[in-house]
Structure formats: C-alpha cells, structure tokens
Amino acid sequence: MPSYDYTAQVDVPADQLFGYLAKPGNLPAFLPALTEARPVEGDRVHVEADVDGRHVAGEAWLHVDRGARTLSWGAPGEDDYHGDLSVRDHGENDSEVTIRLHTERAGGEEVQRGLEEAVAALAHRAAAETDLSAAEHQEGWS
C-alpha cells in the first residue's frame, strides 16, 4: 500500500494548533477533496468529498488523542484510505506537524502534492484562527 508523509514547521504553538486540527468541522479546510465533516457519534464522522470528478458521502472514523496530540482517521472503501497526524512542540510559539497518508489510490505524485498543500493550508488557517482568537480577547487596539 502506498504511503505518503510530510512534515513542516507551523508558526502556531502546538496546543493551539492541535486544538484547531482536532475539530472535525475544520478538516475540510486542509484535507484535499473533503467538503464536509461533522461528528455523528463516538469516533464516527459524516464526510463528503469530491473525488475524481464525483461527489461521495459516507461515514469515516476520527480518533483524537489530545494527550499525545495525534489524530488518526480512515474511511472504508476500495482505496483503503487512512492516515494520521501528529503535532509536536518546536519552540515556545512554533510547532511541527507530520501527516501520514495511506491509500491504494493511484497518482502518487498528485497525492504527495495534495498532502503538501494540505499542510500549507492547515498552517495558514490555524495561524489565522489563532490571530483572530487573540484579537477577540484584546480590549481595543494596542
């Protein structure tokens, strides 16, 4: 089974980054093709995605381990799609995120590029959310 991984530094503290990533509703902001993700019950998540020119919907699983700052996910089907993500401290205000993806889907270079784009998107979105949250908690301009 082909596996893909990518690691990058993110300019957001690890706890804040993981807090953002652990919310199922935020997954479409950085996982390629995913258009909707919402909790159903327990580790189950309803997902919708645009894959190879078609819209698909179904159930997937998402396991969140806040103590270890890891996520793992998967969806049944012919592509045997599953992956995991970990966030580690990389200094006081930075973190390092690693995403690993396993799939039977063809198109290795495209999958790897999508993974790298996902990490770039999550870094951008998480930084923006952190900045917005900080601004909302300030009293006036400094």
Residue frames relative to the residue before (quaternion, step in Angstrom):
aa qw qx qy qz dx dy dz
M 1.0000 0.0000 0.0000 0.0000 0.00 0.00 0.00
P 0.4249 -0.7051 0.4998 0.2693 3.59 -0.75 0.96
S 0.1062 -0.7710 0.6265 0.0415 3.54 -1.09 0.84
Y 0.1261 -0.7729 0.6207 0.0378 3.51 -1.14 0.76
D 0.0496 0.7971 -0.6017 0.0088 3.56 -1.08 0.61
Y 0.0288 -0.7757 0.6304 -0.0034 3.49 -1.29 0.49
T 0.1043 -0.7806 0.6158 0.0228 3.55 -1.01 0.91
A 0.0815 0.7922 -0.6005 0.0720 3.56 -1.00 0.83
Q 0.4650 -0.6357 0.5394 0.2976 3.50 -1.29 0.47
V 0.1265 -0.7795 0.6119 0.0442 3.56 -1.06 0.84
D 0.4029 -0.7411 0.4948 0.2089 3.57 -0.90 0.97
V 0.5327 0.5481 -0.4326 0.4782 3.55 0.83 1.10
P 0.5256 -0.6240 0.4579 0.3532 3.63 -0.92 0.78
A 0.6354 -0.5974 0.3433 0.3486 3.57 -1.03 0.88
D 0.6707 0.4946 -0.3238 0.4480 3.63 0.83 -0.86
Q 0.6660 0.4898 -0.3074 0.4712 3.59 0.96 -0.80
L 0.6385 0.5212 -0.3270 0.4624 3.57 0.96 -0.83
F 0.6859 0.4728 -0.3007 0.4643 3.58 0.83 -0.93
G 0.6071 0.5594 -0.3534 0.4401 3.59 1.02 -0.74
Y 0.6549 0.4978 -0.2995 0.4832 3.58 1.02 -0.79
L 0.7104 0.4838 -0.2610 0.4395 3.57 0.82 -1.04
A 0.6648 0.5465 -0.3018 0.4103 3.60 1.08 -0.69
K 0.5840 0.5615 -0.3804 0.4461 3.61 1.24 -0.15
P 0.4592 -0.7183 0.4422 0.2787 3.62 -0.49 1.13
G 0.6434 0.5505 -0.3283 0.4185 3.60 0.97 -0.76
N 0.6526 0.5112 -0.3139 0.4628 3.59 1.22 -0.38
L 0.4748 0.7148 -0.4254 0.2875 3.61 1.19 -0.36
P 0.6697 0.4993 -0.3367 0.4346 3.67 0.84 -0.76
A 0.5690 0.6076 -0.3838 0.3998 3.59 1.19 -0.37
F 0.8278 0.1839 -0.0994 0.5205 3.59 1.13 -0.42
L 0.6436 0.4836 -0.3602 0.4712 3.64 1.14 -0.18
P 0.4789 -0.7015 0.4442 0.2849 3.58 -0.62 1.12
A 0.8361 0.2239 -0.2075 0.4558 3.53 -1.13 0.84
L 0.6036 0.5684 -0.3737 0.4159 3.63 1.08 -0.53
T 0.1490 -0.8162 0.5555 0.0551 3.57 -0.77 1.06
E 0.7974 0.0415 -0.0248 0.6015 3.58 1.22 -0.40
A 0.0823 0.7576 -0.6457 0.0470 3.54 -1.16 0.73
R 0.1477 0.7818 -0.5950 0.1134 3.55 -0.74 1.03
P 0.5579 -0.6279 0.4300 0.3309 3.55 -1.02 0.84
V 0.2268 -0.7487 0.6075 0.1376 3.55 -1.13 0.73
E 0.7127 -0.3223 0.2666 0.5631 3.57 0.57 -1.18
G 0.8220 0.0913 -0.0947 0.5540 3.57 -0.89 0.90
D 0.7956 -0.2350 0.2129 0.5161 3.58 -0.81 -1.05
R 0.5210 0.6535 -0.4117 0.3634 3.60 1.26 -0.05
V 0.0697 -0.7803 0.6213 -0.0116 3.52 -1.09 0.89
H 0.3360 -0.6889 0.5983 0.2336 3.57 -1.01 0.83
V 0.0221 -0.8091 0.5869 -0.0203 3.58 -0.82 0.99
E 0.0790 -0.7408 0.6631 0.0728 3.49 -1.31 0.53
A 0.0158 0.8057 -0.5888 0.0627 3.54 -1.03 0.83
D 0.3265 -0.6804 0.6138 0.2315 3.51 -1.35 0.37
V 0.0593 0.8156 -0.5628 0.1206 3.55 -0.37 1.30
D 0.8541 -0.0670 0.0145 0.5156 3.56 -0.79 1.08
G 0.7452 -0.4421 0.2176 0.4492 3.57 0.90 0.96
R 0.7073 0.3822 -0.2829 0.5230 3.59 1.19 0.23
H 0.4021 -0.6937 0.5472 0.2402 3.54 -1.19 0.65
V 0.0352 -0.8020 0.5961 -0.0115 3.57 -0.78 1.03
A 0.0913 -0.7723 0.6272 0.0422 3.54 -1.19 0.65
G 0.2377 0.7669 -0.5730 0.1647 3.53 -1.11 0.66
E 0.5489 -0.5804 0.4722 0.3726 3.49 -1.29 -0.39
A 0.0909 -0.7540 0.6498 0.0315 3.47 -1.19 0.77
W 0.3532 -0.6981 0.5582 0.2764 3.54 -1.27 -0.09
L 0.0730 -0.7679 0.6362 0.0139 3.53 -1.20 0.69
H 0.0733 -0.7902 0.6081 0.0179 3.56 -0.65 1.12
V 0.1436 -0.7888 0.5968 0.0324 3.55 -0.80 1.11
D 0.0422 -0.7660 0.6414 0.0089 3.57 -0.84 1.03
R 0.2443 -0.8179 0.5068 0.1206 3.56 -0.03 1.32
G 0.6265 0.5582 -0.3412 0.4236 3.60 1.01 -0.74
A 0.7506 0.3522 -0.1887 0.5263 3.57 0.98 -0.86
R 0.3135 -0.7607 0.4882 0.2911 3.58 1.35 -0.25
T 0.4914 0.6253 -0.4633 0.3911 3.56 0.74 1.09
L 0.1534 -0.7251 0.6631 0.1045 3.51 -1.30 0.59
S 0.0073 0.7495 -0.6600 -0.0513 3.54 -1.18 0.55
W 0.0255 -0.8067 0.5888 -0.0427 3.55 -1.06 0.77
G 0.0795 0.7914 -0.6052 0.0337 3.48 -1.30 0.28
A 0.1615 -0.7574 0.6247 0.1000 3.50 -1.33 0.31
P 0.4453 -0.6847 0.4975 0.2922 3.57 -0.89 0.86
G 0.4302 0.6969 -0.5075 0.2676 3.54 -1.14 0.50
E 0.7419 -0.4478 0.2889 0.4070 3.50 -1.34 0.13
D 0.6697 0.5039 -0.3123 0.4473 3.62 1.12 -0.51
D 0.2533 -0.7898 0.5134 0.2200 3.62 1.30 -0.26
Y 0.1583 0.8366 -0.4987 0.1620 3.53 0.94 1.02
H 0.2833 0.7256 -0.6009 0.1793 3.57 -0.86 1.02
G 0.0086 0.8094 -0.5863 0.0314 3.52 -1.20 0.47
D 0.1851 -0.7561 0.6087 0.1534 3.49 -1.35 -0.06
L 0.1872 -0.7585 0.6209 0.0641 3.47 -1.29 0.54
S 0.0251 -0.7874 0.6156 0.0202 3.57 -1.03 0.76
V 0.1858 -0.7593 0.6174 0.0887 3.53 -1.17 0.73
R 0.0336 -0.7958 0.6044 -0.0150 3.57 -0.87 1.00
D 0.5735 -0.5598 0.4683 0.3721 3.54 -1.25 0.51
H 0.0122 0.7608 -0.6486 0.0175 3.53 -1.11 0.76
G 0.7744 -0.1234 0.0524 0.6183 3.52 0.75 1.10
E 0.7268 -0.4718 0.2944 0.4032 3.55 -1.31 0.24
N 0.8220 0.2086 -0.0816 0.5236 3.60 0.90 -0.90
D 0.6711 0.4491 -0.2902 0.5135 3.56 1.26 0.25
S 0.1242 -0.7699 0.6191 0.0925 3.52 -1.30 0.31
E 0.3084 -0.7039 0.6024 0.2157 3.50 -1.36 0.15
V 0.1115 -0.7924 0.5983 0.0410 3.56 -0.85 0.97
T 0.0893 -0.7655 0.6362 0.0356 3.53 -1.06 0.86
I 0.0775 -0.7696 0.6330 0.0321 3.55 -0.93 0.95
R 0.0893 -0.7594 0.6438 0.0297 3.53 -1.02 0.95
L 0.0605 -0.7990 0.5982 -0.0118 3.55 -0.91 0.95
H 0.0980 -0.7732 0.6260 0.0246 3.54 -1.00 0.92
T 0.1987 0.7799 -0.5703 0.1646 3.57 -0.77 1.02
E 0.4245 -0.6782 0.5398 0.2615 3.53 -1.21 0.56
R 0.4299 0.7218 -0.4455 0.3095 3.56 1.32 -0.09
A 0.4478 -0.6820 0.5130 0.2668 3.54 -0.99 0.86
G 0.6529 0.5370 -0.3718 0.3835 3.58 -1.25 0.25
G 0.0372 -0.8749 0.4828 0.0050 3.57 0.89 0.97
E 0.6921 0.4631 -0.2934 0.4695 3.58 0.79 -0.97
E 0.6451 0.5178 -0.3180 0.4632 3.58 1.01 -0.78
V 0.6454 0.5104 -0.3176 0.4712 3.59 0.99 -0.82
Q 0.6587 0.5043 -0.3097 0.4647 3.60 0.92 -0.89
R 0.6479 0.5076 -0.3156 0.4723 3.59 0.94 -0.86
G 0.6431 0.5218 -0.3161 0.4629 3.59 0.99 -0.82
L 0.6341 0.5262 -0.3192 0.4681 3.56 1.05 -0.77
E 0.6626 0.4939 -0.2984 0.4774 3.59 0.94 -0.87
E 0.6423 0.5027 -0.3186 0.4829 3.59 1.04 -0.73
A 0.6177 0.5469 -0.3418 0.4499 3.58 1.07 -0.72
V 0.6591 0.4945 -0.3106 0.4739 3.59 0.94 -0.84
A 0.6356 0.5131 -0.3319 0.4717 3.60 0.98 -0.77
A 0.6641 0.5032 -0.3035 0.4622 3.59 0.95 -0.87
L 0.6780 0.4809 -0.3156 0.4576 3.59 0.86 -0.86
A 0.6148 0.5359 -0.3534 0.4582 3.60 1.05 -0.67
H 0.6690 0.4968 -0.2906 0.4704 3.57 0.93 -0.92
R 0.6953 0.4801 -0.2818 0.4546 3.60 0.79 -1.01
A 0.6693 0.4988 -0.3099 0.4552 3.58 0.88 -0.91
A 0.6394 0.5092 -0.3309 0.4715 3.60 1.00 -0.77
A 0.6516 0.5089 -0.3166 0.4650 3.59 0.95 -0.84
E 0.6577 0.5028 -0.3111 0.4668 3.61 0.93 -0.85
T 0.6469 0.5144 -0.3154 0.4663 3.58 1.00 -0.82
D 0.6509 0.5061 -0.3088 0.4741 3.58 0.98 -0.85
L 0.6543 0.5144 -0.3084 0.4606 3.57 0.95 -0.87
S 0.6532 0.5112 -0.3083 0.4658 3.56 0.94 -0.89
A 0.6521 0.5070 -0.3133 0.4686 3.59 0.96 -0.85
A 0.6587 0.5109 -0.3093 0.4576 3.59 0.96 -0.84
E 0.6528 0.5221 -0.3176 0.4478 3.60 1.02 -0.77
H 0.7087 0.4502 -0.2593 0.4774 3.59 1.14 -0.54
Q 0.5607 0.5708 -0.3990 0.4478 3.60 1.27 0.05
E 0.3302 -0.7143 0.5784 0.2149 3.52 -1.22 0.54
G 0.8318 -0.0388 -0.0234 0.5532 3.55 -0.17 1.30
W 0.6327 -0.5252 0.4202 0.3838 3.50 -1.38 -0.03
S 0.2654 -0.7548 0.5722 0.1800 3.54 -1.10 0.60
